Amino acid sequence: MQSRCPTFSRLVMTLAAVFSCDSPADAQEATERSLNTGRQGTSEYARGVAMAAGVTPQGEHRAADDAIVIAQQTSAETTDMSASIVVRGFEVAPVEYPALPDVEGTRINSGKKTSFVKPEEFPAIANNNYREALATTPGLLVSEEPSSPIINIGYRGLDSQRSESTQMLKDGVSIKNEQFGFPESHYAPILDAIDRIEFIRAGASLQFGPQPGGAINFVTRMPQRDVPFEFLTKNLFGSDELYQNFTSANGTAGPLGYYAYYDHREREGFRTNSDYEVNAGSVKLVYDVSADSRLVLTLDGYDEEHGEPGGLTEVPVFGEDGSLVPGLALYSRDRNVTTRFFDRFRLERYYATLEYQKIVSEYTQIDIKAFGGYLSRFSKRQRGGDFGIAPDPNPEPDSDASTNDIQLREDWTQGAELRLRHDYNLFGDTSTLAGGLYFYHAVQDRSDKRGETPDAEEGVLRRFNTGETYDGSIFAENRFHFGRLSITPGVRLEFFQQSLSESVNTTKPGEDLLERSDFSFVPLFSLGASYVLLEAQEIVSGSPAAGDSKGVKDVAPRVTAGGRPRVEVYGTVAQAYRPRTYGELVPTGPGSIVNGDLEEGHSLQFELGTRGKPLPYLTFDVGAFYFDFEDQVGDITITNANGTFSSTGNVGDARYSGFEAAAELDVLGMINGGADSRYGRFNLYGNITLLDTEFTSGPNKGFDTTYAPDYQFKIGGIYRWKEVAKVGLLGTFVDDSYADVNNTPSHFIPAYAVWDLTAEIKFWDGRLGLIAGINNLFDEDYYGEIRDEGIVPAYRRNYYGGVTVRF
């Protein structure tokens, strides 16, 4: 369809008028209406209009030069009518601003504290190192587990173990093992396939459901739309026999685009039995059904196995004779020793997602997703030993150490989601309604067996139970937009049914098999607001870029590509919750009980801050937060005439408060007066989280919550030159914390500071690239993770290097 608007240079005008445009004036009105829906023109409506206009898709380009940048200038009275739009084919990508757009697709982010990071802005990241990828994101704590590919992410004093307290998403779909009954995350996407990582703090539960620790959404790459075929392979080698291969192919043929990759990682590790191997792949197909609709099919496969070398301790344990107990592994004596030689873990995950996106009209968009898959989690662990104590290496027959525990959990999940976004005029401004329906169903079979040897793969069945979850949700948010002020109330109604039934339990002979079913209704509410303090004319430069000729044309005012200056105040109050897990419905151990009136954990969260981009080369976000977490679930020990029992129940409440600040400065842009420098970009970044947490009731009253360092400071610099060379020096400083709610000395994590140096250079127009790096540059001796079996030592200084080929 060809536009009747005559001026192609006013591209935004043409796109907005594609549905019906009788004159440039009509197009201008349509343009302003679309741009008014989101900050800096990042309205997803603009993306949809680009689709409908039949604009030749350009794909997810790596260089800013590949994008079309349009800047409009208006008076202060119509600030929300002007914008900078970055059009990249099928998508309109956010311009550089320290938050997600106010309105993005079928989501509303206005008033929420949000951030995003693009892995491609860093030099090539090796071995899926999320500590580096999240270096510019405040508040997220990566607790490292170097013997496995599992990523543990904590947030503001909420437990980081298996990222259980944070909702983890891939393209808007949860990647947790089972997001209600088994909410651990053993799978994390490979960073090479990620376009950006979005993080939504307070208010995330209104959009994505359970967990109080916000939501991390991994947005994967789309097919490149201007070439029929592109091939990329990265091969990387490093310390302790590290080898990584990432190979991808993508392109477009007619209406069909494709993106496929294979991910292989393996490493022997620095401890015996700390090896791991990952084999994963994905295929994404994008089919343009029409000019204003498309289908996206994604198929994922993931298979990994790793050893579990066991834990160490910093606390000596003495026997009755006054000597150290046998098998004690003191961290200070030998941090590389192994205490578990036979423990192994395996994960298989196969998942599919089908999404239909439709621009219904210039005001309305719908997204429909259907998803489902299978996950298998297998572990075998030798019995005997204790915290930081190895089992007897020569066990007597029939002793604990001569056997092992074998656990298999299989999860089948499926669901569907409908999201709708509608823009409408209210008192002369464009307001937005976004909402939808969500359905989720999951079944889990869990078996526990007893092996007859320390390394047995099979054994005698001791327990078998089946858990099932049904969840249905209705949610909606409305952004009322009045000039510089936006107010966004929201509501989510969760209805979920959980059940668990035992088929076998030989640990409780003579007792009836247990079965329990609970229905819960959880209403969640939120209120967000933002007010634009500064949104002025485009900043223009009267001087040429450094090194340019001094001709008349060069000194003419020019519009910078960074977008208009903007500073805003934002605030949110929102509710969140944590559902019961399957293990909290029915006791599965011989000495355990579960309270019958167990409640979900509830949280009330507050955010208040200011953020902006007052200058083309400076961004910042500064704010304070407070939230409580009531009815936390935990285990307490009960001793009575019948013996000692472990009781699972609501053990108390906790509060969390603190301050966060983040800033990023392009030094060369500042020197060049806000214009791009011929010498590239040198970004200095820094962010800090100051945190104070405490249990306010229950048996742990007065104690710190887990993984709650008083401060977390990240600082560094990244230099980029014409997408040819990148060098990064990234520092992470973390204060001490505890890994258990009892704040025991054995679970104390000392403060540490880690620096990473990474570099990448490309040749022959990007067809060949070399990458190299040093992780833990200054050889810090530290650990950031403590598990049930003891301290997990982190990597000391290690090296890597590799090559990339693209054609």
Secondary structure, DSSP 8 states (H G I E B T S, - for coil): -----S-TTSHHHHHHTSSS-SSHHHHHHHHHHHHTTSGGG--HHHHHHHHHTT-----S-SSGGGSEEEE----GGGGGG--EEEEETTEEE--S-SS--SEETTEE-TTS-EEEE-GGGSS---TT-HHHHTTT-TTEEEE--TTSS--EEEETTB--GGGTTSEEEETTEE-SSBTTTB--------GGGEEEEEEE-TTHHHHH-S-SS-EEEEEE----SS-S-EEEEEEEEETTTEEEEEEEEEEEETTEEEEEEEEEEEE--SSTT--EEEEEEEEEEEEEEETTEEEEEEEEEEEEEEE----BBSS--B-TTSSB-TTB-BTTT-TT--S-SS-EEEEEEEEEEEEEEEE-SSSEEEEEEEEEEEEEEEEEEE---BTTB---SS--TTSGGG-EEEEEEEEEEEEEEEEEEEEEEETTEEEEEEEEEEEEEEEEEEEEEEESSTT-S--EEEEEEEEEEEEEEEEEEEEEEETTEEEEEEEEEEEEEEEEEEEEETTSTTS---EEEEEEEEEEEEEEEEEEEEE-S--EESS--TT----TGGGS-EE-TT---EEEEEEEEEEEEE---GGGTS--STTEEE-TT---EEEEEEEEEEEEEEETTEEEEEEEEEEEEEEEEEEEEEEETTEEEEEEEEEEEEEEEEEEEEEEEEHHHHHTTTS-BTTBEEEEEEEEEEEEEEE-SSTTTT---TT--SEEEEEEEEEEETTTEEEEEEEEEE--EESSTT--GGGEE--EEEEEEEEEEEETTTTEEEEEEEESTT----EEEEETTEEEE---SEEEEEEEEE-
